[in-house]
Each structure stands twice: as structure tokens, then as C-alpha cells.
């Protein structure tokens, strides 16, 4: 009986098995974990404040995430070669934001473009410090501005975290096996609170966040993430409900660090 159906199983089962293999591979399940090199770990130990404050176990998870960014993303030089230090630090920025999501690696954004400094956008003609292009799966960063963001770690301006936040916001809606990881009810609550805050910013009422946060939901989220990490205690005191919601959304609370 089984022998009779064998050709059928091979005919149907073969392609299915191949598809499962492909899906597992592209979703990251079968990716080989490459440990960071000693020199790359030294970069984290020396420059990544967020990493330094983690427990040894959490540092290990953080390193795995950084390694995925360093080794699995395609790094595109735009007038500057992406050095190992740049890759590690940009990976560390992503690992910081994704700390509450050990399984999320921003799969859709497989290309990271590094410019030496602010660059003029072909589209807008304006100078950019960074941007995210979801259609092309690209995260673009000006290295000079990235470094400036971390060098001034309390001014709530951090282009790295800002662009990673945009990438995470898009990633959550792109159906690719790592979508909808932001808890839906918390996300709905966040959007409700954000709408009210955006209205207040647009009406010119004096609020805590800088005016740019009032542009739209995506910018509000990206700017809020900058405040979340750079001014955690002030954010918590100024907008406790938004802060608590963002802690639940991102599954971490930097104000406790
Ligand atoms: Zn933005």
C-alpha cells in the first residue's frame, strides 16, 4: 500500500519539504549562530554603555543579536567603508531597542547603508542624518550623526535609535514570520495616547516632546524611543502613562537601569 503511494509522497512531499526548509532558513530558524570575535566584544565593552549595564546572561543574548547584524546583514558603503567597529555599534543600537525581543532581528531590513556624514536625499533634496526605506529593505545611517547621538547620551537626540525604531515599526506590519510581535492591545493603547499627544503638539501647547514628534504616528514613536533611552526618568515623570505603555510595548524599562 505504502509502496503504491510512494511516488505521490515524493511528488508532493519533496516540494513541501523544500518550502519548509526555505521558510525556516529565511525566518532565521536555521541560521548558524556565529559568536562575536574577541575584538568585536571589546568594542561593546568599551563603547556600548547599554551593554555594560547588562548581566552576563543578558550580555550573551545581546552579543548574539549584534552578531546577527554584523554577519547576516548586507553592509553597503556610501563614501565610507563600514568598519567592524561601525557594524558592531550599529548592531548594538538595534540590540538595545530589541532587548525585549530576543527572537526579532528586523529580517525585512537586510541592507544597512552607512554614509560618513549627513547626506542629501535624492528625493527630498534635504540633508538627512538617516532614514529607513521599507520598500528597499534599507536602513541608512550617517556615521558622524550616529556617533554624535551616543556621545550626547542625555539630550534625547539619537539618530541610530530613531531609525531603528522606524524599522521596528515597519517590521511589525510586514508579513514575513516576524510580524505582529508588538502586543496588539498595547499597540492600540499606544496609538490612542500618541494621537492625543500629537494633537497637543500640533495645537502648539507646550509639551515634553520636541515638535518633530507631532509629525505623525511613526515619527512620534521614533522620537519617543529617543527620549525613552536618553531621558528615562524625565520621560517617566513628564508623561507617566505614555512611558508605562512604551515599557509594555518594548518589554523593557530603561528608567530602572
Ligand atoms: Zn523619523
py3Dmol code that shows the C-alpha trace and the ligand (Angstrom):
import py3Dmol

protein = """\
ATOM      1  CA  UNK A   1       0.000   0.000   0.000  1.00  0.00           C
ATOM      2  CA  UNK A   2       2.716   2.445   1.070  1.00  0.00           C
ATOM      3  CA  UNK A   3       4.834   1.466  -1.940  1.00  0.00           C
ATOM      4  CA  UNK A   4       1.887   2.258  -4.202  1.00  0.00           C
ATOM      5  CA  UNK A   5       1.659   5.791  -2.845  1.00  0.00           C
ATOM      6  CA  UNK A   6       5.404   6.381  -2.671  1.00  0.00           C
ATOM      7  CA  UNK A   7       5.626   8.382  -5.931  1.00  0.00           C
ATOM      8  CA  UNK A   8       2.775  10.566  -4.667  1.00  0.00           C
ATOM      9  CA  UNK A   9       4.585  11.257  -1.353  1.00  0.00           C
ATOM     10  CA  UNK A  10       7.793  12.104  -3.207  1.00  0.00           C
ATOM     11  CA  UNK A  11       5.965  14.284  -5.718  1.00  0.00           C
ATOM     12  CA  UNK A  12       4.039  16.272  -3.088  1.00  0.00           C
ATOM     13  CA  UNK A  13       6.331  15.868  -0.090  1.00  0.00           C
ATOM     14  CA  UNK A  14       9.515  16.953  -1.865  1.00  0.00           C
ATOM     15  CA  UNK A  15       8.408  20.492  -2.716  1.00  0.00           C
ATOM     16  CA  UNK A  16       6.743  20.875   0.709  1.00  0.00           C
ATOM     17  CA  UNK A  17       9.940  19.840   2.473  1.00  0.00           C
ATOM     18  CA  UNK A  18      11.930  22.282   0.353  1.00  0.00           C
ATOM     19  CA  UNK A  19       9.471  25.066   1.109  1.00  0.00           C
ATOM     20  CA  UNK A  20       9.616  24.354   4.881  1.00  0.00           C
ATOM     21  CA  UNK A  21      13.412  24.421   4.672  1.00  0.00           C
ATOM     22  CA  UNK A  22      13.356  27.716   2.771  1.00  0.00           C
ATOM     23  CA  UNK A  23      10.824  29.246   5.203  1.00  0.00           C
ATOM     24  CA  UNK A  24      12.836  28.133   8.228  1.00  0.00           C
ATOM     25  CA  UNK A  25      16.007  29.495   6.690  1.00  0.00           C
ATOM     26  CA  UNK A  26      14.537  32.869   5.792  1.00  0.00           C
ATOM     27  CA  UNK A  27      12.800  33.209   9.155  1.00  0.00           C
ATOM     28  CA  UNK A  28      16.154  32.761  10.863  1.00  0.00           C
ATOM     29  CA  UNK A  29      15.380  29.401  12.490  1.00  0.00           C
ATOM     30  CA  UNK A  30      18.224  27.627  10.750  1.00  0.00           C
ATOM     31  CA  UNK A  31      20.759  30.427  10.874  1.00  0.00           C
ATOM     32  CA  UNK A  32      24.056  29.364  12.283  1.00  0.00           C
ATOM     33  CA  UNK A  33      24.930  31.436  15.300  1.00  0.00           C
ATOM     34  CA  UNK A  34      28.333  32.977  14.773  1.00  0.00           C
ATOM     35  CA  UNK A  35      29.846  34.187  18.037  1.00  0.00           C
ATOM     36  CA  UNK A  36      31.306  37.692  18.075  1.00  0.00           C
ATOM     37  CA  UNK A  37      35.050  37.863  17.735  1.00  0.00           C
ATOM     38  CA  UNK A  38      37.021  38.907  20.822  1.00  0.00           C
ATOM     39  CA  UNK A  39      37.832  42.223  19.148  1.00  0.00           C
ATOM     40  CA  UNK A  40      34.140  42.873  18.476  1.00  0.00           C
ATOM     41  CA  UNK A  41      33.256  42.102  22.100  1.00  0.00           C
ATOM     42  CA  UNK A  42      35.923  44.575  23.169  1.00  0.00           C
ATOM     43  CA  UNK A  43      34.180  47.287  21.135  1.00  0.00           C
ATOM     44  CA  UNK A  44      30.957  46.594  23.054  1.00  0.00           C
ATOM     45  CA  UNK A  45      32.759  46.514  26.410  1.00  0.00           C
ATOM     46  CA  UNK A  46      34.468  49.825  25.643  1.00  0.00           C
ATOM     47  CA  UNK A  47      31.759  51.879  23.943  1.00  0.00           C
ATOM     48  CA  UNK A  48      28.311  50.333  24.407  1.00  0.00           C
ATOM     49  CA  UNK A  49      27.000  51.745  27.707  1.00  0.00           C
ATOM     50  CA  UNK A  50      23.753  49.802  27.474  1.00  0.00           C
ATOM     51  CA  UNK A  51      25.663  46.521  27.110  1.00  0.00           C
ATOM     52  CA  UNK A  52      27.954  47.329  30.026  1.00  0.00           C
ATOM     53  CA  UNK A  53      24.971  47.572  32.399  1.00  0.00           C
ATOM     54  CA  UNK A  54      23.557  44.138  31.497  1.00  0.00           C
ATOM     55  CA  UNK A  55      24.025  40.905  33.469  1.00  0.00           C
ATOM     56  CA  UNK A  56      26.448  38.368  31.943  1.00  0.00           C
ATOM     57  CA  UNK A  57      23.495  36.271  30.704  1.00  0.00           C
ATOM     58  CA  UNK A  58      21.804  39.275  29.110  1.00  0.00           C
ATOM     59  CA  UNK A  59      25.127  40.335  27.598  1.00  0.00           C
ATOM     60  CA  UNK A  60      25.330  36.956  25.903  1.00  0.00           C
ATOM     61  CA  UNK A  61      21.883  37.396  24.294  1.00  0.00           C
ATOM     62  CA  UNK A  62      22.840  40.949  23.317  1.00  0.00           C
ATOM     63  CA  UNK A  63      26.037  39.692  21.668  1.00  0.00           C
ATOM     64  CA  UNK A  64      24.064  37.148  19.635  1.00  0.00           C
ATOM     65  CA  UNK A  65      21.832  39.930  18.309  1.00  0.00           C
ATOM     66  CA  UNK A  66      24.831  42.117  17.459  1.00  0.00           C
ATOM     67  CA  UNK A  67      26.441  39.164  15.699  1.00  0.00           C
ATOM     68  CA  UNK A  68      23.327  38.679  13.548  1.00  0.00           C
ATOM     69  CA  UNK A  69      23.524  42.307  12.445  1.00  0.00           C
ATOM     70  CA  UNK A  70      27.283  42.196  11.841  1.00  0.00           C
ATOM     71  CA  UNK A  71      27.275  38.884   9.961  1.00  0.00           C
ATOM     72  CA  UNK A  72      23.831  38.492   8.378  1.00  0.00           C
ATOM     73  CA  UNK A  73      23.054  41.998   7.125  1.00  0.00           C
ATOM     74  CA  UNK A  74      24.465  43.325   3.886  1.00  0.00           C
ATOM     75  CA  UNK A  75      26.564  46.394   4.650  1.00  0.00           C
ATOM     76  CA  UNK A  76      26.664  48.966   1.888  1.00  0.00           C
ATOM     77  CA  UNK A  77      29.398  51.566   1.833  1.00  0.00           C
ATOM     78  CA  UNK A  78      28.295  55.019   0.674  1.00  0.00           C
ATOM     79  CA  UNK A  79      31.509  57.010   0.537  1.00  0.00           C
ATOM     80  CA  UNK A  80      32.887  55.254   3.601  1.00  0.00           C
ATOM     81  CA  UNK A  81      33.773  51.615   4.206  1.00  0.00           C
ATOM     82  CA  UNK A  82      31.724  50.118   7.042  1.00  0.00           C
ATOM     83  CA  UNK A  83      34.433  49.153   9.549  1.00  0.00           C
ATOM     84  CA  UNK A  84      33.973  46.316  12.074  1.00  0.00           C
ATOM     85  CA  UNK A  85      33.519  48.968  14.791  1.00  0.00           C
ATOM     86  CA  UNK A  86      30.697  50.643  12.855  1.00  0.00           C
ATOM     87  CA  UNK A  87      28.945  47.322  12.291  1.00  0.00           C
ATOM     88  CA  UNK A  88      29.243  46.378  15.976  1.00  0.00           C
ATOM     89  CA  UNK A  89      27.979  49.747  17.224  1.00  0.00           C
ATOM     90  CA  UNK A  90      25.062  49.935  14.783  1.00  0.00           C
ATOM     91  CA  UNK A  91      24.235  46.307  15.669  1.00  0.00           C
ATOM     92  CA  UNK A  92      24.419  47.278  19.362  1.00  0.00           C
ATOM     93  CA  UNK A  93      21.939  50.083  18.731  1.00  0.00           C
ATOM     94  CA  UNK A  94      19.486  47.567  17.248  1.00  0.00           C
ATOM     95  CA  UNK A  95      20.128  45.093  20.085  1.00  0.00           C
ATOM     96  CA  UNK A  96      19.365  47.861  22.614  1.00  0.00           C
ATOM     97  CA  UNK A  97      15.970  48.600  21.077  1.00  0.00           C
ATOM     98  CA  UNK A  98      15.194  44.891  20.560  1.00  0.00           C
ATOM     99  CA  UNK A  99      16.315  43.830  24.029  1.00  0.00           C
ATOM    100  CA  UNK A 100      12.784  42.710  24.943  1.00  0.00           C
ATOM    101  CA  UNK A 101      12.512  40.650  21.736  1.00  0.00           C
ATOM    102  CA  UNK A 102      15.381  38.139  21.635  1.00  0.00           C
ATOM    103  CA  UNK A 103      13.859  36.445  18.572  1.00  0.00           C
ATOM    104  CA  UNK A 104      13.370  39.587  16.443  1.00  0.00           C
ATOM    105  CA  UNK A 105      16.165  40.640  14.100  1.00  0.00           C
ATOM    106  CA  UNK A 106      14.425  43.087  11.702  1.00  0.00           C
ATOM    107  CA  UNK A 107      14.517  40.443   8.963  1.00  0.00           C
ATOM    108  CA  UNK A 108      12.960  42.692   6.330  1.00  0.00           C
ATOM    109  CA  UNK A 109      15.755  45.251   6.663  1.00  0.00           C
ATOM    110  CA  UNK A 110      18.616  43.234   5.256  1.00  0.00           C
ATOM    111  CA  UNK A 111      20.695  46.150   3.982  1.00  0.00           C
ATOM    112  CA  UNK A 112      22.399  48.777   6.107  1.00  0.00           C
ATOM    113  CA  UNK A 113      23.888  51.744   4.300  1.00  0.00           C
ATOM    114  CA  UNK A 114      26.493  53.866   6.079  1.00  0.00           C
ATOM    115  CA  UNK A 115      27.307  57.410   4.975  1.00  0.00           C
ATOM    116  CA  UNK A 116      30.282  59.236   6.526  1.00  0.00           C
ATOM    117  CA  UNK A 117      28.141  62.259   7.419  1.00  0.00           C
ATOM    118  CA  UNK A 118      24.755  63.862   6.707  1.00  0.00           C
ATOM    119  CA  UNK A 119      23.819  63.285   3.069  1.00  0.00           C
ATOM    120  CA  UNK A 120      21.469  64.959   0.642  1.00  0.00           C
ATOM    121  CA  UNK A 121      18.439  62.842  -0.158  1.00  0.00           C
ATOM    122  CA  UNK A 122      17.759  62.361  -3.888  1.00  0.00           C
ATOM    123  CA  UNK A 123      14.043  62.542  -3.198  1.00  0.00           C
ATOM    124  CA  UNK A 124      13.591  65.453  -0.822  1.00  0.00           C
ATOM    125  CA  UNK A 125      16.818  67.334  -1.616  1.00  0.00           C
ATOM    126  CA  UNK A 126      17.195  67.860   2.143  1.00  0.00           C
ATOM    127  CA  UNK A 127      20.112  66.836   4.321  1.00  0.00           C
ATOM    128  CA  UNK A 128      19.412  63.583   6.167  1.00  0.00           C
ATOM    129  CA  UNK A 129      21.106  62.034   9.191  1.00  0.00           C
ATOM    130  CA  UNK A 130      19.439  58.725   8.468  1.00  0.00           C
ATOM    131  CA  UNK A 131      16.297  57.144   7.076  1.00  0.00           C
ATOM    132  CA  UNK A 132      14.534  53.860   6.604  1.00  0.00           C
ATOM    133  CA  UNK A 133      13.334  52.687   3.184  1.00  0.00           C
ATOM    134  CA  UNK A 134      10.912  49.821   3.742  1.00  0.00           C
ATOM    135  CA  UNK A 135      10.390  49.075   0.038  1.00  0.00           C
ATOM    136  CA  UNK A 136      14.132  48.531  -0.442  1.00  0.00           C
ATOM    137  CA  UNK A 137      14.592  46.890   2.984  1.00  0.00           C
ATOM    138  CA  UNK A 138      17.225  49.506   3.822  1.00  0.00           C
ATOM    139  CA  UNK A 139      18.306  51.301   6.969  1.00  0.00           C
ATOM    140  CA  UNK A 140      20.512  54.305   6.177  1.00  0.00           C
ATOM    141  CA  UNK A 141      22.720  55.967   8.791  1.00  0.00           C
ATOM    142  CA  UNK A 142      25.156  58.890   8.793  1.00  0.00           C
ATOM    143  CA  UNK A 143      28.041  57.631  10.915  1.00  0.00           C
ATOM    144  CA  UNK A 144      29.013  61.104  12.158  1.00  0.00           C
ATOM    145  CA  UNK A 145      25.473  61.715  13.408  1.00  0.00           C
ATOM    146  CA  UNK A 146      25.220  58.192  14.825  1.00  0.00           C
ATOM    147  CA  UNK A 147      28.331  58.783  16.944  1.00  0.00           C
ATOM    148  CA  UNK A 148      27.070  62.229  17.968  1.00  0.00           C
ATOM    149  CA  UNK A 149      23.845  60.591  19.165  1.00  0.00           C
ATOM    150  CA  UNK A 150      25.668  58.297  21.575  1.00  0.00           C
ATOM    151  CA  UNK A 151      28.299  60.896  22.559  1.00  0.00           C
ATOM    152  CA  UNK A 152      25.473  63.149  23.831  1.00  0.00           C
ATOM    153  CA  UNK A 153      23.564  60.443  25.598  1.00  0.00           C
ATOM    154  CA  UNK A 154      21.147  62.619  27.596  1.00  0.00           C
ATOM    155  CA  UNK A 155      19.844  65.126  25.029  1.00  0.00           C
ATOM    156  CA  UNK A 156      17.110  62.841  23.625  1.00  0.00           C
ATOM    157  CA  UNK A 157      18.601  63.048  20.129  1.00  0.00           C
ATOM    158  CA  UNK A 158      19.856  59.719  18.836  1.00  0.00           C
ATOM    159  CA  UNK A 159      19.560  59.078  15.096  1.00  0.00           C
ATOM    160  CA  UNK A 160      20.543  55.407  15.453  1.00  0.00           C
ATOM    161  CA  UNK A 161      17.708  54.641  17.859  1.00  0.00           C
ATOM    162  CA  UNK A 162      15.358  56.841  15.826  1.00  0.00           C
ATOM    163  CA  UNK A 163      15.926  54.901  12.588  1.00  0.00           C
ATOM    164  CA  UNK A 164      15.899  51.511  14.330  1.00  0.00           C
ATOM    165  CA  UNK A 165      12.552  52.499  15.862  1.00  0.00           C
ATOM    166  CA  UNK A 166      11.201  53.232  12.367  1.00  0.00           C
ATOM    167  CA  UNK A 167      12.482  49.853  11.174  1.00  0.00           C
ATOM    168  CA  UNK A 168      10.834  48.072  14.118  1.00  0.00           C
ATOM    169  CA  UNK A 169       7.554  49.945  13.492  1.00  0.00           C
ATOM    170  CA  UNK A 170       7.507  48.743   9.860  1.00  0.00           C
ATOM    171  CA  UNK A 171       8.793  45.258  10.655  1.00  0.00           C
ATOM    172  CA  UNK A 172       5.810  44.690  12.930  1.00  0.00           C
ATOM    173  CA  UNK A 173       3.444  45.080   9.945  1.00  0.00           C
ATOM    174  CA  UNK A 174       5.420  43.231   7.238  1.00  0.00           C
ATOM    175  CA  UNK A 175       4.223  39.632   6.952  1.00  0.00           C
ATOM    176  CA  UNK A 176       7.451  37.642   6.981  1.00  0.00           C
ATOM    177  CA  UNK A 177       7.312  35.377  10.008  1.00  0.00           C
ATOM    178  CA  UNK A 178       8.414  38.019  12.492  1.00  0.00           C
ATOM    179  CA  UNK A 179       5.444  40.366  12.183  1.00  0.00           C
ATOM    180  CA  UNK A 180       2.940  41.438  14.842  1.00  0.00           C
ATOM    181  CA  UNK A 181       5.348  40.932  17.704  1.00  0.00           C
ATOM    182  CA  UNK A 182       4.215  44.183  19.372  1.00  0.00           C
ATOM    183  CA  UNK A 183       1.317  43.200  21.655  1.00  0.00           C
ATOM    184  CA  UNK A 184      -1.800  44.374  19.673  1.00  0.00           C
ATOM    185  CA  UNK A 185      -3.807  45.735  22.633  1.00  0.00           C
ATOM    186  CA  UNK A 186      -0.784  47.663  23.954  1.00  0.00           C
ATOM    187  CA  UNK A 187      -0.086  48.971  20.456  1.00  0.00           C
ATOM    188  CA  UNK A 188      -3.702  50.182  20.159  1.00  0.00           C
ATOM    189  CA  UNK A 189      -3.395  51.883  23.560  1.00  0.00           C
ATOM    190  CA  UNK A 190      -0.103  53.477  22.485  1.00  0.00           C
ATOM    191  CA  UNK A 191      -1.638  54.826  19.272  1.00  0.00           C
ATOM    192  CA  UNK A 192      -4.547  56.280  21.221  1.00  0.00           C
ATOM    193  CA  UNK A 193      -2.210  58.063  23.665  1.00  0.00           C
ATOM    194  CA  UNK A 194       0.062  59.156  20.801  1.00  0.00           C
ATOM    195  CA  UNK A 195      -2.844  60.661  18.847  1.00  0.00           C
ATOM    196  CA  UNK A 196      -3.769  62.816  21.833  1.00  0.00           C
ATOM    197  CA  UNK A 197      -0.158  63.907  22.320  1.00  0.00           C
ATOM    198  CA  UNK A 198       0.315  64.655  18.595  1.00  0.00           C
ATOM    199  CA  UNK A 199      -2.836  66.829  18.725  1.00  0.00           C
ATOM    200  CA  UNK A 200      -1.431  68.782  21.667  1.00  0.00           C
ATOM    201  CA  UNK A 201       1.908  69.271  19.871  1.00  0.00           C
ATOM    202  CA  UNK A 202       0.139  70.418  16.689  1.00  0.00           C
ATOM    203  CA  UNK A 203      -2.032  72.872  18.659  1.00  0.00           C
ATOM    204  CA  UNK A 204       1.202  74.410  19.944  1.00  0.00           C
ATOM    205  CA  UNK A 205       0.587  73.569  23.574  1.00  0.00           C
ATOM    206  CA  UNK A 206       3.833  73.295  25.461  1.00  0.00           C
ATOM    207  CA  UNK A 207       4.574  69.638  25.815  1.00  0.00           C
ATOM    208  CA  UNK A 208       7.512  67.496  26.773  1.00  0.00           C
ATOM    209  CA  UNK A 209       8.489  66.068  23.358  1.00  0.00           C
ATOM    210  CA  UNK A 210      10.122  68.165  20.644  1.00  0.00           C
ATOM    211  CA  UNK A 211       7.815  69.457  17.908  1.00  0.00           C
ATOM    212  CA  UNK A 212       9.012  66.955  15.300  1.00  0.00           C
ATOM    213  CA  UNK A 213       7.245  64.215  17.289  1.00  0.00           C
ATOM    214  CA  UNK A 214       3.973  65.828  16.192  1.00  0.00           C
ATOM    215  CA  UNK A 215       4.585  64.956  12.508  1.00  0.00           C
ATOM    216  CA  UNK A 216       2.705  61.627  12.556  1.00  0.00           C
ATOM    217  CA  UNK A 217       2.396  58.321  14.438  1.00  0.00           C
ATOM    218  CA  UNK A 218       5.633  56.856  13.029  1.00  0.00           C
ATOM    219  CA  UNK A 219       7.708  59.939  13.907  1.00  0.00           C
ATOM    220  CA  UNK A 220       6.082  60.188  17.323  1.00  0.00           C
ATOM    221  CA  UNK A 221       7.108  56.615  18.066  1.00  0.00           C
ATOM    222  CA  UNK A 222      10.680  57.130  16.787  1.00  0.00           C
ATOM    223  CA  UNK A 223      11.161  60.345  18.791  1.00  0.00           C
ATOM    224  CA  UNK A 224       9.585  58.792  21.897  1.00  0.00           C
ATOM    225  CA  UNK A 225      12.115  55.934  21.653  1.00  0.00           C
ATOM    226  CA  UNK A 226      14.952  58.509  21.735  1.00  0.00           C
ATOM    227  CA  UNK A 227      13.531  60.056  24.931  1.00  0.00           C
ATOM    228  CA  UNK A 228      12.823  56.592  26.347  1.00  0.00           C
ATOM    229  CA  UNK A 229      16.503  55.641  26.309  1.00  0.00           C
ATOM    230  CA  UNK A 230      18.192  59.011  26.767  1.00  0.00           C
ATOM    231  CA  UNK A 231      15.928  60.619  29.393  1.00  0.00           C
ATOM    232  CA  UNK A 232      14.154  57.679  31.030  1.00  0.00           C
ATOM    233  CA  UNK A 233      13.445  59.275  34.415  1.00  0.00           C
ATOM    234  CA  UNK A 234      12.353  62.620  32.957  1.00  0.00           C
ATOM    235  CA  UNK A 235      10.107  60.872  30.411  1.00  0.00           C
ATOM    236  CA  UNK A 236       8.524  58.807  33.183  1.00  0.00           C
ATOM    237  CA  UNK A 237       7.853  61.911  35.305  1.00  0.00           C
ATOM    238  CA  UNK A 238       6.610  64.056  32.396  1.00  0.00           C
ATOM    239  CA  UNK A 239       4.353  61.516  30.667  1.00  0.00           C
ATOM    240  CA  UNK A 240       3.840  58.527  33.009  1.00  0.00           C
ATOM    241  CA  UNK A 241       1.039  56.898  31.025  1.00  0.00           C
ATOM    242  CA  UNK A 242       2.930  57.034  27.717  1.00  0.00           C
ATOM    243  CA  UNK A 243       6.082  55.854  29.466  1.00  0.00           C
ATOM    244  CA  UNK A 244       4.364  52.877  31.077  1.00  0.00           C
ATOM    245  CA  UNK A 245       2.766  51.965  27.750  1.00  0.00           C
ATOM    246  CA  UNK A 246       6.109  52.124  25.940  1.00  0.00           C
ATOM    247  CA  UNK A 247       7.695  49.914  28.635  1.00  0.00           C
ATOM    248  CA  UNK A 248       4.989  47.278  27.989  1.00  0.00           C
ATOM    249  CA  UNK A 249       5.289  47.692  24.231  1.00  0.00           C
ATOM    250  CA  UNK A 250       9.086  47.309  24.154  1.00  0.00           C
ATOM    251  CA  UNK A 251       9.238  44.861  27.091  1.00  0.00           C
ATOM    252  CA  UNK A 252      11.870  46.848  28.963  1.00  0.00           C
ATOM    253  CA  UNK A 253      12.202  49.830  31.287  1.00  0.00           C
ATOM    254  CA  UNK A 254      15.443  51.825  30.995  1.00  0.00           C
ATOM    255  CA  UNK A 255      14.352  54.028  33.929  1.00  0.00           C
ATOM    256  CA  UNK A 256      15.182  51.089  36.217  1.00  0.00           C
ATOM    257  CA  UNK A 257      18.745  50.726  34.906  1.00  0.00           C
TER     258      UNK A 257
END
"""
ligand_1 = """\
1
ZN
Zn 11.935 59.754 11.543
"""
view = py3Dmol.view(width=600, height=400)
view.addModel(protein, "pdb")
view.setStyle({"model": 0}, {"cartoon": {"style": "trace"}})
view.addModel(ligand_1, "xyz")
view.setStyle({"model": 1}, {"stick": {}})
view.zoomTo()
view.show()
